[in-house]
Amino acid sequence: METSNPPGAEDVETSVPEAPEPSGTVIDRSGHPISRRSVPENVLKVLYRLHRSGYRAYLCGGSVRDLLMNRTPKDFDVVTDAHPNEVRRLFRNSRIIGRRFRLVHIIFQDQVVEVATFRREPERAIVAPEDAESEDFLITDDNTFGSPLQDARRRDFTINALFYNIADFSVIDYVGGIEDLRAGRVRVIGDPDLRFREDPVRMMRAIEFASRLGFEIEEATYQGILRHRGDILKASPPRVSEEILELLRRGWSRGAIRLMVDTALLEPLLPEIYNAIRVDRVPYFWKMLEVLDRTVQAGRKVSDAVLLSVLMLPWVIEEIEEEEKRRAATGRMRIAEVILFIRELTQPLCARMALAAGTRHQIEQALETLWRLLEPPTERRAQFRAVYREPFNDALALLELYALSSGRYVDVFRQWQAFAQRVRRAQEEGEQVTKTTRRRRRRR
């Protein structure tokens, strides 16, 4: 079905295969555990309408992987051979988004279903072997429609390139993803050297999936990370920082950061932190990540400022201790000096990570307030002021993680925790009394 584009918008060209493509490995409904009962109703509506209109309609990516592992997917993405304008005409409740590659968002009351058109990798010029090492393979444009096979081959890892076909409820595998899923392997699709140079963030994603799923990284993929870890500096700093946060915020941070250190992928990104935690120089740090993971898995919300402060804490502590040794003749640093020192340490690192100004400020405040909590004021009024300060909750969360993992300042943490609970309880009781008094006045 061919359609014309609206004025001012151009569909990218469709790739027409020169020869019939392999059909891939097809696993029929009896050979896999995916049930339509596990797919949200709105996603099924989209799949069925595309299919009944004569288009291919597949679930794709992480949702298929998770369903095959009997996990609950975070997102359900749909891929089709219908072009964005064709999808838009089928669904009145939709809009086309994106500039680099256009997608369709189909908007329901309680969900947005994302629909993409099959894509293929961009054409590359032939490069002589002697020039391959210096050639820049970084992907900046992949706006070309393709076939299901081409779409599978352009994806990052085999376990993320599986399709669920609504037409016959089968799973389609073009790249050996089923075998790797059964073996518990994270394998990059194609040549690791090329794929990591195309998109260096794939190295961090390999670590993320290995940690999240409890898989091992396939040997050729692992060696590719070791060879190209320096290329991570070519990636966008905000994107890399978001990937670091993803490693920390989902409950598998210990395994992920361990792999970041073992592969030395952390070294070019954050050399200060890498040098502070490598070769188990600070055993409490790994226990702190374990405590963090248990906290996240228990459903407690941990702010991004606390997550990044956890990563920075061993380095900050080491630098402060070294500074105090240099000042041995003048004694310990006063709290005002510590606060200024923390700012001088963290500001260049936060700038390098391209963190938002608000996040930078929250990190500084959390670390500075932590040091204030380690030396509790004796005056009761000052203690109340500390509890009512905005960074107090982040600092207390950071102190909890540090105390429970290092065994230091446990009593200080418990004192602050108990005091904060008493203050909040008194505040809630006061608010309740105020509400009751207001109701009585209204009755009069």
Secondary structure, 3 states (H helix, E strand, C coil): CCCCCCCCCCCCCECCCCCCCCCCEEECHHHCCCCHHHCCHHHHHHHHHHHHCCCCEEEECHHHHHHHCCCCCCCCEEEECCCHHHHHHHCCCEEEECCCCCEEEEECCCCEEEEEECEECCCCCCCCHHHCCCCCCCCCCCCEECCHHHHHHHCCEHHHCEEEECCCCEEEECCCHHHHHHHCEECECCCHHHHHHHCCHHHHHHHHHHHHHCCEECHHHHHHHHHHHHHHHHCCHHHHHHHHHHHHHCCCHHHHHHHHHHCCCHHHHCHHHHHHHHHHCCHHHHHHHHHHHHHHHCCCCCCHHHHHHHHHHHHHHHHHHHHHHHCHHHCCCCHHHHHHHHHHHHHHHHHHCCCCHHHHHHHHHHHHHHHHHHCCCCCHHHHHHHHHCCCHHHHHHHHHHHHHHHCCCHHHHHHHHHHHHHHHHHHHHHHHHHHHHHHHHHHC
